[in-house]
Amino acid sequence: MALSYKARRGWALVILLIGLPVYIIAAVSLIALIDRPSVLVELLIYVGLGVVWAIPFKFIFKGIGQENPDDPAP
Protein backbone atom coordinates (compact mmCIF):
# COMPACT_ATOMS: atom_id res chain seq x y z
CA MET A 1 0.00 0.00 0.00
CA ALA A 2 1.43 3.35 -1.06
CA LEU A 3 1.51 6.26 1.37
CA SER A 4 -0.55 9.33 0.57
CA TYR A 5 1.13 12.65 -0.06
CA LYS A 6 0.05 13.95 3.35
CA ALA A 7 1.37 10.85 5.13
CA ARG A 8 4.70 11.07 3.29
CA ARG A 9 5.04 14.74 4.33
CA GLY A 10 4.37 13.81 7.94
CA TRP A 11 6.86 10.96 7.92
CA ALA A 12 9.46 13.14 6.20
CA LEU A 13 9.08 15.69 8.99
CA VAL A 14 9.45 13.02 11.68
CA ILE A 15 12.52 11.58 9.96
CA LEU A 16 14.19 14.98 9.62
CA LEU A 17 13.36 16.29 13.09
CA ILE A 18 13.83 13.13 15.16
CA GLY A 19 15.52 10.42 13.11
CA LEU A 20 18.29 12.48 11.54
CA PRO A 21 19.63 13.95 14.83
CA VAL A 22 19.62 10.47 16.36
CA TYR A 23 21.47 9.15 13.30
CA ILE A 24 24.03 11.98 13.54
CA ILE A 25 24.69 11.19 17.20
CA ALA A 26 25.11 7.51 16.33
CA ALA A 27 27.53 8.35 13.48
CA VAL A 28 29.66 10.61 15.67
CA SER A 29 29.69 7.95 18.39
CA LEU A 30 30.81 5.38 15.82
CA ILE A 31 33.70 7.60 14.75
CA ALA A 32 34.64 8.14 18.42
CA LEU A 33 34.99 4.36 18.86
CA ILE A 34 37.61 4.21 16.11
CA ASP A 35 41.12 5.07 17.29
CA ARG A 36 41.34 8.55 15.64
CA PRO A 37 41.53 7.76 11.91
CA SER A 38 43.23 10.12 9.49
CA VAL A 39 41.28 13.14 8.30
CA LEU A 40 40.69 11.62 4.86
CA VAL A 41 39.37 8.34 6.28
CA GLU A 42 37.15 10.22 8.71
CA LEU A 43 35.81 12.40 5.89
CA LEU A 44 35.06 9.35 3.74
CA ILE A 45 33.21 7.69 6.63
CA TYR A 46 31.10 10.80 7.24
CA VAL A 47 30.31 11.21 3.53
CA GLY A 48 29.40 7.52 3.26
CA LEU A 49 27.16 7.65 6.31
CA GLY A 50 25.64 10.90 5.05
CA VAL A 51 24.54 9.22 1.85
CA VAL A 52 23.55 5.86 3.34
CA TRP A 53 20.93 7.29 5.73
CA ALA A 54 18.80 8.65 2.90
CA ILE A 55 18.67 5.55 0.69
CA PRO A 56 15.95 3.69 2.66
CA PHE A 57 13.81 6.86 2.83
CA LYS A 58 14.07 7.82 -0.84
CA PHE A 59 10.44 6.89 -1.56
CA ILE A 60 9.22 9.09 1.30
CA PHE A 61 11.11 12.22 0.26
CA LYS A 62 10.41 11.88 -3.46
CA GLY A 63 8.04 14.66 -4.61
CA ILE A 64 7.53 16.24 -1.18
CA GLY A 65 8.48 19.73 -2.43
CA GLN A 66 5.84 19.72 -5.15
CA GLU A 67 2.14 20.53 -4.96
CA ASN A 68 -0.18 17.91 -3.54
CA PRO A 69 -1.11 15.62 -6.46
CA ASP A 70 -4.15 14.36 -4.51
CA ASP A 71 -5.85 17.80 -4.54
CA PRO A 72 -8.43 18.30 -7.28
CA ALA A 73 -7.34 20.66 -10.05
CA PRO A 74 -8.84 24.19 -9.76
N, C-alpha and C positions, 0 to 999 in steps of 0.2 A: 504494500500500500504506500503510495507516494504521499509525502507531506504537502499540505497546502502552503501557499505563499506566506500566510500569516504565521503558521506554525514554524516554518523555516526561519522567518525573521526573529521569532521569539527564541528559538534554539540558537541562532547565531549570536544573539545578544547574551544569552547565558554562557555560551562557549567563550566569547570574548571577555566578558566581565568576571567570570569565575574560573573557567577552565584554563584560560591562557596564563593568568598569574600563577596558578598552581603548577602548571607545566614549566613556567620559567623558574620557579623555586626548585622544582625537581631537577631541571637541567643544570642549574648553578650548583646544586648539591652534588650532582654526579661529577661535575668538573672538580669540585673540592675533594672528592674521594681519590682522584688521580693525583699522583705525586708530581704536581706542578709541571705540566707538559710545556713544550716550547710554545711561543706565541702563535706560530703558524698552525700547529696541531690543535691548539685551543680554538683558534679561529675557525678551522675546518669543522671541528666538533659542533661549535655554536651554529655555524651556517647549516650543517647537516640537520641538527635538531630543529632549527628554525623552519626548515622546509618540511621535515617529516611530520610535524604536528598537524599541518594543514591537509595532508593527503586524505586521511579518513573523513574529513569534514567537507570535502570539495563539493559534494552534492547539496549540502546545506547552504553554502555561501554562493553558489552559482545563481546569478540573476537577482540577488537581494537588492542591489542598487537601482533596479529598474522599477517601472510602475507595476502595480499589482495586476497580473494578467487575469485574475479571477473577477475583477470588477467589470461590470457591463460597460460597453463603449458609450460615450455620451452622444 
